[in-house]
Each structure stands twice: as structure tokens, then as C-alpha cells.
Amino acid sequence: MCGLVGYVGERPALPIVLEGLRRMEYRGYDSAGVAVIVDGKLQWAKKKGRLEVLEAELQTVDWPSGVGIGHSRWASHGEPSDINAHPHSDCNGHFMIVHNGIIENFRELRAELEAKGHRFSSQTDTEVVPHLVEELYAGNLEQAFLGAVKRLRGAFALILVSDLHPDRVLAYRQSSPLVVGLGDNGNFVASDIPALLPYTREVYLLEDGELAVVTAHEVRVMADGKEVEKEVFHVDWDPLAAEKGGYEHFMLKEIHEQPQAVLATAAAYLNENSVNLAELGLTEQAARSMQKLTIVACGTSYHAGLVGKYVIEDLARLPVEVDIASEFRYRKPVLKEGDIVLVISQSGETADTLAALREAKRLGARVWAITNVLGSSVAREADAVLPTFAGPEIAVASTKAYTTQLVVLTLIAIHLAQLRGTASNEELAALVAAVHNLPALLEEPLQQQDRLQQLAKTLTTHEDIFFIGRGLDFAGSLEAALKLKEISYIHAEALAAGELKHGTLALITQGTPVVCLLTQSQLREKMESSIEEVAARGGEIFLFDTMGDGELERLANWRLPLSPVHPVLGPVLAIIPLQMLAYFVALERGCDVDKPRNLAKSVTIE
Ligand code: M6R
């Protein structure tokens, strides 16, 4: 969603604000804008398009001031345009606001304000806020801002600057993330930590209902009219981890980081021969009395949940329901006091997932969370948190978060199986050993870049590509298809191979590309039959398998043999060349790989 940034201090604000926006462009990139107080007056610039367009516009300005805010937008209300770009202002240009989220009651507020004579210029929901502040302002900026916020319904993070109070920026959080960065001779506000990394590692994580009053030498946080004592959160990321590090795109870098990310995640929970998930606080008795586990997530994290279902049901003999978070909340889920809900979210800020988490808690469930962002809303609100150690994931297309989520899910399955006594020690020890060996194995597909690049050239002109697999490979196919479609804009559809003949086979004709995944040896024969069915209709077979023999050669038009791996970990290995394939197809088609159209990294609106 949108990226927000604010600075007040002794350094010129404009370069800091622009750099912050550059580091958060993955949150939204259809327009950008800034406002800076220069010689006691608010100046602003906003442009449709990428940040570069705004930067070009700003090249000739001389704005030395130390107070400014900025915004990169993912349009929700009103098309991307110069006028709809943020910041938005009141009638007289004294109050400027940047906003992330949705103000649900903006229509009624706008009508009310227009009736009082306020003139609006944009189609956005945001513009009601500066007009509300203008309406309520009687000399005290904090009071007017809080009064305005009280009138809003929805989810929002807001940053306000005013030339009537040029020493401060105000920030307010309601269900959309905001962090305050604590610097020397200057302080910051942003919607995400990467914006702050060049300047500080010490932050306050704002909670819902908190107002931050930020000046050059002081940050005060208020809630319910009282000052709040905030704890400083130390960000221990390597700042270079949020840079491209010589790669052309974040996505390629993040694909290559997977062996290391998987190693770090496994190491956090694995001893030599055993799994340590004490954080879950599960006793043998509690594990044995569990009736089901509900997994809730969106997008790639949902696909990880689907893999988790197969693995947990197989090893721990525990029924697992996997729900799309946006469905879960509105379908009256059947949960009782003490049931366990596992939410999965790379960002920890996805609004649908957060809403599902809250609904689960409201129904009395205990919530476990797998997230990549410590300090995120999901991490803070869950009862138990199992972090993935993938490091910052910047590309919109999720890669290393997915593979590390699969590792944590595998370890949860082992832990549950141990406590419930549903798998033998030998079986579990073999899987633990396989997890230890996994990082080395993941290096292999990364060496296949040239072959995958060649394959990408042949797929690039197609408009429909199918992905099939069985069991865990069906779940893996769903993720592979999502990767391809979101960054290359080729229609990609994944299905359980056995389902082909129930309808979709009608679409397979001469030359239709069908990507086949085969990492589950017990399903090999069944999968071979499905592949034969496709071949008989002239479909072109692109096979990714871990079967370790040459016999499948005759079935495929193109084949990438992968090293044999424990079947539970097959999806972790197989997704890597498929992520690379999606990447190279997108490159061939001239797509903006890291910032696909219409999408944003962290979806903080419902
Ligand atoms: O941060 P989350 O894991 O909660 O995000 C969920 C989805 O928005 C995300 O996985 C999305 O589907 C990615 N763009 C997929 O690559």
C-alpha cells in the first residue's frame, strides 16, 4: 500500500523524504508527492507516475528546510493522477496530510464539509482530513488533528504538517502501520522500517489510537489524552539487506538469498536432532487433545499454508483447515475457546490477515503466527510468534518468505507429530536431517539460470500457461502460477493434475504449455498418467522433477531434473527454478519485475 514518510530536524528534509520514499516504493508506485515548509510557508509537488517523475520535477527547487513529509501512492479512491496524488491540503494550504488506508465514511464527511464551504480538488477519501483539521483548528494543532481523527471510520495512518506550527510533524495510527525513528538532531516517521535504515535503528512502533508529536529534539506519544511511555525497538537488520546488492532486481537477489534464509530460519528452531518450538507452549496433553488446526493467510502465505496442511495432516494426523483471510472473517468460522489458529504473513501487516487474527481471538482461539517482520502488528497481537529469518523482502513477488514459511511449517508438523506420537522417531529424524541438508540443496537450481533464461524466451509469447501437480506439488503449482502471473501478466492457472480431465483438459490443444511438478515419488505413476493425457492433446510439457532417473525424459518436451529430496521438502526445492522462470519471463516481456502493475507489497487495506 502507500508509503508515508516525515522528517523534522536540522538536516534538509527533502532529500531524506525522497530517499525514504525510494526505499518504500514497493508499497505503492502510481504517484508520489512531498510537502516541505520553506520560509514559513508550505510548498509541495506531486506527480502521477513513478518517483523518478517527481524527482525530475524537483530538480530545480531550492527547499533547504528541515520539515517535510512525502507519499508514494497505491490508488484506492480516485485514479492515479497529479491531483489525486498526496499530500492533500485544506482550502488555504496550511495543513497537509499524507495517508495510507481507507476512510470509509469520507462521502458523508465530504458532503458535510462542502456544505460548510470547503472546496475539494481531488477524488480521494484522504482530502477530507486536512479540511476537517482546518474546520476544527483553533490554535492547537494536536487538538484539531485528534478531533479530525475522531470523526474518521476505517483504517488509516496519517502524517500531518502545518506551516502554522513549523517545528513539528504529527502522526496517527489506526490499523495501518507507522513507525517513529529516533535520530540525532532530527526525528522521523514512516510507514515501514526500510525508509529509516540509513538514519537510525532505534524506533517506536506506534499502536492503534496513538498520536506521535515529533519535533527535532523530542518525540511525545499520546493515547486517550495521556502521554504513553514507549519502549525503544532496536532494528537489527543489516541495512544492506534492504539494498539490491549488485543484482538487477530485488526479486533476483531475494531468490538467491534463499539458501541463507532457509539456513537462518532452520537454525533458529533446530538443534542437532530435535526441533525446539517451546514458544508455542504446547504440552503433550494439549497437542494430543487438539481436534484441528486452522491456518489463515493471503496470497503466497496462503499457498504456504496449503503445503502446511498436507505436511501436518500427514505427520501429525491432525485435520488442518486452510482459509483465505478475506473469506475467514465473513464466513462465520466454527471455532471454539482454546482452538488454535495459525496466521501466516510475511509483512505482518496484511489487513485481511490481521482482521482474521482479531476475529479468531474474539472467538476465543489461541493464535500462533509465522511472520517475517518482528514488531509487526501480527507479531504483536499473536499469542505466540515464530519468526522467519528471511531478512527484508522488498520485491512485491514473495520468494524467500515463502520458502522460509515452508520450513517453519515443516518444523511445526514435526513438533506436533512428536508430541502426539503419530510418527516414528526414525521418520522424524530423517526429516530433521533433510532440513539440515536443505540449504545446500537449494544452491543447485540457482545454477540453472542459463537454461531457465532460454526456456523463458520460448514461453514469453504465450498468453495462457497451465501448472499441474499432485499432493504437495499441487500446492506448489498454485504458488508457481501466482509468481508467473503477478510479474509477467501471463494468465497462469494451477490445478491438481487429477482434476484436468474434469474440465480444464478442454483448453489443452497443440502447443499449450503445461508446467508439471513432480517431487512426490509415491504419486509418480499417477502424475505420469496426467502428463500422458496432456501430451495426447498436443500440450507441451515442461517438467520439473526430483525423481533422480532419466526415465521421464521421453515424457517431456523440456525437463529440469532436480536433486532427489525428502518429499516433504519437495515444494521448497521445486519452487526456486519456477520463481526464476517467472522472473526471466517477466524480464523478456519488459515488465517491471519488482513493482508489478496494480500491486503493492504490503496490502494494508481490506
Ligand atoms: O505479507 P503477507 O504474507 O501477509 O502478504 C500476503 C500477500 O499479499 C502476498 O503473499 C502476495 O500474494 C504476494 N504478492 C505474492 O507474491
Residues whose N, C-alpha, C, O or C-beta is under 5 A from the ligand:
A	BS01	M6R	C298 G299 T300 S301 I344 S345 Q346 S347 G348 T350 V396 A397 S398 K601 V603
